[in-house]
Amino acid sequence: MMRLGKRVGATLAMSALLATSFGCQKQEGPAEQAGKEVDKAVEKVGQQIEKAGDSIQDAAKRDKK
């Protein structure tokens, strides 16, 4: 019976520690959020440049024919 009580106590203690560790995660500040937005914008610009390059290559191939 004592073993069961110790196991239950240990389980409750571990659960409490896990719950508090997830609750204490640091939230992003404005600089981090702005950095993520810049990353997204750069990614979109890169995709558009790649599309433009593909279009130019396609046009050049058509002109050669």
TAQUIQUI-V946447 format. One record per pair of residues at least 24 apart in sequence whose C-alpha atoms are under 10 Angstrom apart, sorted by the first residue. I is the first residue (numbers start at 1). J is the second residue. Records with the same first field share a line. If there is no record, write none. Layout:
BEGIN
I = J ; J
END
This chain:
BEGIN
none
END
